[in-house]
Amino acid sequence: MRYLHTMIRVHDLTESLDFFCNKLGLIECNRYESEQGRFTLVYLHAPEDVNEAIIKQAPLLELTYNWDTEDYTGGRNFGHLAYEVDNIYATCQKLMDAGVVINRPPRDGHMAFVRSPDGISIEFLQKDEALAPQEPWLSMANTGSW
């Protein structure tokens, strides 16, 4: 497993970029906009992490800006921790066998979410290409929020 990023939701992208980049010194290394999803993702890295961020895309801070803003309460501005795994199905099975609820099963062979005992959302992303969809994951429903 490899640490990828931490995601936080931001209310004002310009203000947040000014804070994280101009004041803290983080560097933007990637940006993704989704017209359909109505969001922008901006990935930042620390100056001393430039090689890791460029070569492996880690460790990063992901700023998520939802175009249709909302007031984030109850910790909703903190999104999740993300880890890359060699086999998402094996990872989820190991967690299930240990009693962990898979909140968002890896139906697509690419992404899954669980929650820590304190309710922190943790994302697992399949290393390289998504695995072929397979049961029991394919027909498994979401459980709770993630």
Secondary structure, DSSP 8 states (H G I E B T S, - for coil): -EEEEEEEEES-HHHHHIIIIIIT--EEEEEEEETTTTEEEEEEE-GGGHHHHHHH--SEEEEEEESS-----TTTTEEEEEEEES-HHHHHHHHHHTT--EEE--TTSSEEEEE-TT--EEEEEESSS-----TTTTT----S--
